Amino acid sequence: VRFEAALKESGERFRAIFDSTFQFTGMLTPDGILTEANRAALEFSGLRREDVIGRPFWEAGWWRGDDGRVQKLKDAIAKAATGTFVRYEAELQGADGSTMLMDFSIKPVCRPDGSVRLLIAEARDITERRRTEDLLRESEEKFRRVFEDGPLGMAIVDSGHRFVSVNRRCCEMFGYSEVELFQKTIEDVTWPDHHDNDAAEMRKLYDG
């Protein structure tokens, strides 16, 4: 009786931890049959445990609507079943038909003899991170186009007044190549009578 009570308590602890994580987690047999799925994963696609447990993982609602996504999952399961950790970015299907970009992985759990006992599938939402990265990339591309192709001479200098980036028009104005300007300071290309005033103005910029 004591052993059964301890076993039940252990199972309840596992379920509490398993269901409390924000990331999606599932357990599979080596041939891809889903044996466990946590609450976060089920709620995302509006699924019940009885809808998915005991069935092939790729038939669950998370993967529906995209044959390529299903095939990639099948290939990943087959590779993980050989004892190889698999990780890639995948889109999972939500209950409302929307998709969420996930950092998806399948980790094999092996027996002492090296054979694969089960597979653990995990998915972490990276939708917002990817959106932020895309916006940053777009912003950097816009800056690059303005900087490189604009009609004004533009340069970036460091706190020592050394050139660290210059555009084509800046090189034309000063009559130096990009490499040559990288070895110069603002003072090397401005009128000596203006150096003190330029330095004072730059100090204001660095002070905010």
C-alpha positions in Angstrom: 0.0 0.0 0.0 2.8 2.4 0.9 4.6 1.6 -2.4 1.4 2.3 -4.4 0.8 5.6 -2.5 4.4 6.7 -3.2 4.0 5.7 -6.9 0.7 7.7 -7.1 2.3 10.7 -5.5 5.2 10.6 -7.9 2.9 10.4 -10.8 0.9 13.4 -9.6 4.1 15.4 -9.1 5.2 14.5 -12.7 1.8 15.6 -14.1 1.9 18.9 -12.1 5.3 19.8 -13.4 4.6 18.5 -16.9 1.4 20.6 -17.2 2.7 23.8 -15.6 5.4 24.5 -18.2 4.7 27.2 -20.8 6.5 25.3 -23.6 4.8 22.5 -25.5 6.0 19.1 -24.5 5.1 15.6 -25.6 6.4 12.1 -25.3 6.6 9.6 -28.2 7.5 6.1 -28.8 10.4 5.7 -31.2 8.0 5.1 -34.1 6.2 8.4 -33.4 3.1 7.4 -31.4 2.2 10.1 -28.9 2.0 8.8 -25.3 1.8 12.1 -23.4 1.1 15.8 -24.2 1.1 18.7 -21.7 -1.7 21.1 -21.1 -0.1 24.0 -23.0 0.3 22.0 -26.2 -3.3 20.7 -26.0 -4.9 24.1 -25.3 -3.0 25.8 -28.1 -4.8 23.6 -30.7 -8.0 23.1 -28.7 -7.3 19.3 -28.4 -8.2 16.8 -25.8 -5.8 14.1 -24.6 -8.1 11.4 -26.0 -7.9 13.1 -29.4 -4.1 12.6 -29.7 -2.8 10.0 -27.2 -2.0 6.7 -28.8 -2.0 8.1 -32.3 0.8 9.1 -34.7 2.2 12.5 -33.7 2.0 13.9 -37.2 -1.8 13.2 -37.3 -2.4 15.6 -34.4 -3.9 19.0 -35.0 -0.7 20.9 -34.5 0.6 19.8 -37.9 -2.5 19.9 -40.0 -2.9 21.8 -43.2 0.7 21.5 -44.5 2.0 18.2 -46.1 5.6 19.6 -46.1 5.4 20.2 -42.4 4.1 16.7 -41.8 6.8 15.1 -43.9 9.6 17.1 -42.1 8.2 15.9 -38.8 8.2 12.3 -39.9 11.8 12.6 -41.1 12.8 14.2 -37.8 11.2 11.4 -35.8 12.9 8.8 -37.9 16.3 10.5 -37.3 15.7 10.9 -33.5 14.8 7.2 -33.3 18.4 6.5 -34.3 19.6 8.3 -31.2 20.2 11.7 -32.8 19.0 15.0 -31.3 16.9 16.9 -33.8 16.2 20.6 -33.7 14.6 23.0 -36.3 12.1 25.8 -36.6 8.5 24.7 -37.2 5.1 26.4 -37.5 2.4 24.8 -35.4 -1.3 25.2 -36.1 -3.5 26.8 -33.4 -7.1 26.2 -32.7 -8.2 29.3 -34.7 -6.2 28.3 -37.7 -3.4 30.7 -37.0 0.2 29.5 -36.8 2.9 30.0 -34.3 6.7 29.8 -35.1 8.4 27.4 -32.7 11.9 26.4 -31.8 11.1 22.7 -32.1 13.2 19.7 -31.0 13.0 16.0 -30.5 15.4 14.4 -27.9 15.9 10.7 -27.8 16.0 9.0 -24.3 18.1 5.9 -24.4 18.4 2.7 -22.4 21.7 1.6 -20.8 22.4 -0.5 -23.9 22.0 2.6 -26.2 18.7 1.7 -27.7 16.1 4.5 -27.9 13.4 4.1 -25.2 11.3 7.1 -26.0 11.4 10.5 -27.6 10.7 13.9 -26.0 9.3 16.6 -28.3 9.5 20.2 -27.1 8.4 23.5 -28.8 9.2 27.0 -27.6 7.3 30.0 -29.0 9.7 32.3 -30.9 7.1 34.2 -32.9 7.7 37.6 -31.3 11.4 37.1 -31.3 11.4 36.4 -35.0 9.1 39.3 -35.7 11.5 41.6 -33.8 14.5 40.3 -35.7 12.7 40.8 -39.0 11.8 44.4 -38.1 15.4 45.1 -37.0 16.7 43.6 -40.2 14.2 45.7 -42.2 15.3 48.8 -40.3 18.9 48.1 -40.8 18.3 47.6 -44.5 16.5 50.9 -44.8 19.4 52.7 -43.0 21.9 51.0 -45.2 20.1 52.1 -48.4 19.9 55.7 -47.1 23.5 55.7 -46.0 25.0 54.0 -49.0 22.9 55.5 -51.8 21.9 58.9 -50.4 23.0 62.2 -52.0 24.7 63.4 -48.8 28.1 62.7 -47.6 27.6 60.6 -44.4 30.1 59.1 -42.0 30.1 57.4 -38.6 32.9 58.3 -36.2 33.9 56.9 -32.8 34.6 58.8 -29.6 38.2 59.4 -30.7 36.9 61.2 -33.8 38.1 58.3 -36.1 36.1 57.3 -39.1 34.5 53.8 -38.7 32.0 53.9 -41.6 31.7 56.2 -44.6 29.5 56.3 -47.7 30.4 56.7 -51.3 29.5 60.3 -51.5 31.6 61.1 -48.4 34.7 59.6 -50.2 34.0 61.6 -53.3 33.7 64.9 -51.2 36.9 64.4 -49.3 38.8 62.8 -52.2 39.9 59.7 -50.2 39.1 56.0 -50.6 37.2 54.3 -47.8 40.4 52.6 -46.6 42.2 55.9 -46.5 39.5 57.6 -44.5 39.4 54.7 -42.0 43.0 55.8 -41.0 42.0 59.5 -40.5 40.1 61.5 -38.0 37.5 64.3 -38.4 40.3 66.8 -37.7 42.3 65.5 -40.7 39.6 66.6 -43.2 38.2 69.8 -41.6 39.7 73.3 -41.5 42.0 73.8 -38.5 40.2 77.0 -37.3 37.1 74.8 -36.8 38.6 72.0 -34.8 37.8 73.5 -31.3 34.2 74.2 -32.2 33.7 70.8 -33.8 35.2 69.0 -30.8 32.9 71.0 -28.5 29.8 70.2 -30.5 30.8 66.5 -30.6 31.2 66.4 -26.8 27.6 67.7 -26.6 26.4 64.7 -28.7 28.3 62.2 -26.6 26.8 63.8 -23.5 23.4 63.2 -24.9 
